[in-house]
Structure formats: structure tokens, C-alpha cells
């Protein structure tokens, strides 16, 4: 089995090593193996879990909720329904945020267009 070091994992996901250490401290990366010198070794499964954690964090899922997800993953297939429901709920929350952001962006774009128009109008009056 191929393993990655913490620096390789950090580089792959473009995050600081300190973030990975923080996730481990919070219990989001259980079962991390270590070499004889105590350095973290990330298996393919750990890298996949880290990727999911990053996706969830990037979409503003709280650490405590991510921890619950990880706990359910560790518990195994008996928690699939719980994980599915969690992901469906989170997906809807993300879609709601995207909708709100899109609406807000349209309002900002309207203001930019108005200000550009007023600026151009003002420049024409100065000629």
C-alpha cells in the first residue's frame, strides 16, 4: 500500500500542514498510521477521507458535524442511512447558499452597472 506524508497530503490538497494536524486533533482523521519516527502516514483511504473533509469544510459544514460524519464512517455500513441523510441535508444547505449568493451578486452587478453609467454620464458632462 502506498502512503503519503503530511507534506505530500498538504501539497496535494493545497492546505497547510497545520490544518491537517488540526483536523487530526479534532478527531476528523482517526486511525492515522505513523512510521517509526512518529511521522504521520496517510493511506489512500485516509487521503479520500481528507478530501471529503475538505469538501465539507469548504462548504461551511461545522467541525462538530464533520466529526459526527467521520464517527459514522468508522462505525461502518450500519450508518449509511444516517450519512446519506446528512449529505442530502448539507447539499440542500449549500444549494440554498448558492442561490442567496447568486441573488446577491445580481444586486451587486446592478449597482456596478448603475455606477458605471453615472460615471460615464459625469465624464460626458465635463467635456
C-alpha positions in Angstrom: 0.0 0.0 0.0 1.2 3.5 -0.9 1.4 6.1 1.8 1.7 9.9 1.7 3.5 12.1 4.3 1.7 15.1 5.8 3.7 17.4 3.5 2.6 15.4 0.4 -1.0 15.4 1.6 -0.9 19.2 2.3 0.6 19.8 -1.2 -2.0 17.6 -2.9 -4.9 19.5 -1.3 -3.2 22.9 -1.2 -3.7 23.3 2.5 -1.2 24.0 5.3 0.1 21.0 7.3 -1.2 22.8 10.4 -4.7 22.4 9.1 -4.2 18.6 8.7 -2.8 18.5 12.3 -5.9 20.5 13.5 -8.3 18.1 11.8 -6.5 15.1 13.4 -6.6 16.8 16.8 -10.4 17.4 16.4 -10.8 13.7 15.6 -11.6 14.1 11.9 -8.7 11.9 10.9 -8.7 8.8 13.1 -6.6 5.8 12.6 -3.7 7.7 11.0 -0.7 5.4 11.0 2.8 6.6 11.9 6.2 5.5 10.9 9.0 4.5 13.4 9.9 8.2 13.8 6.3 9.1 14.6 5.6 10.9 11.3 2.0 10.6 10.0 1.4 8.3 7.1 -1.7 8.8 5.0 -3.1 5.7 3.2 -5.3 6.0 0.1 -8.4 5.7 2.4 -7.1 8.5 4.7 -6.5 10.7 1.6 -10.0 10.1 0.4 -11.4 10.9 3.9 -9.3 14.1 4.0 -10.6 15.1 0.6 -14.2 14.7 1.8 -13.4 16.6 5.0 -12.0 19.5 2.9 -15.1 19.5 0.7 -17.4 19.6 3.7 -15.3 22.3 5.4 -15.2 24.4 2.2 -19.0 24.3 2.1 -19.1 25.6 5.7 -20.1 22.4 7.5 -19.2 22.8 11.1 -16.3 20.7 12.5 -18.7 19.1 15.0 -20.9 17.9 12.3 -18.0 16.7 10.2 -16.8 14.8 13.3 -20.2 13.1 13.5 -19.9 12.1 9.9 -16.4 10.6 10.5 -17.7 8.7 13.5 -20.4 7.2 11.4 -17.9 6.3 8.7 -15.8 4.4 11.3 -19.0 2.7 12.6 -19.5 1.1 9.2 -22.4 0.3 6.9 -25.0 0.4 9.6 -24.8 4.2 9.4 -25.2 4.6 5.7 -28.7 5.9 6.0 -27.6 8.5 8.6 -24.7 9.6 6.3 -27.0 9.8 3.3 -29.4 12.0 5.2 -26.6 14.2 6.4 -25.2 14.6 2.9 -28.7 15.3 1.4 -29.4 18.0 4.1 -25.9 19.6 3.6 -26.4 19.6 -0.2 -29.6 21.5 0.2 -28.0 24.0 2.6 -25.2 24.5 0.0 -27.7 25.0 -2.8 -29.6 27.5 -0.7 -26.4 29.4 0.0 -25.5 29.4 -3.7 -29.0 30.7 -4.6 -28.6 33.5 -2.0 -25.1 34.4 -3.2 -26.3 34.4 -6.9 -29.2 36.7 -6.0 -26.8 39.0 -4.0 -24.3 39.0 -6.9 -27.0 40.2 -9.3 -27.8 43.1 -6.9 -24.1 44.0 -6.8 -23.9 43.8 -10.6 -26.9 46.1 -10.9 -25.1 48.7 -8.7 -21.8 48.4 -10.6 -23.7 49.0 -13.9 -25.5 52.0 -12.4 -22.3 53.5 -11.1 -20.5 53.0 -14.4 -23.4 54.7 -16.1 -23.3 57.6 -13.7 -19.6 57.9 -14.0 -19.7 57.9 -17.8 -22.5 60.4 -17.7 -20.5 62.6 -15.4 -17.5 62.4 -17.7 -19.6 63.4 -20.7 -20.9 66.5 -18.9 -17.3 67.6 -18.1 -16.4 67.7 -21.8 
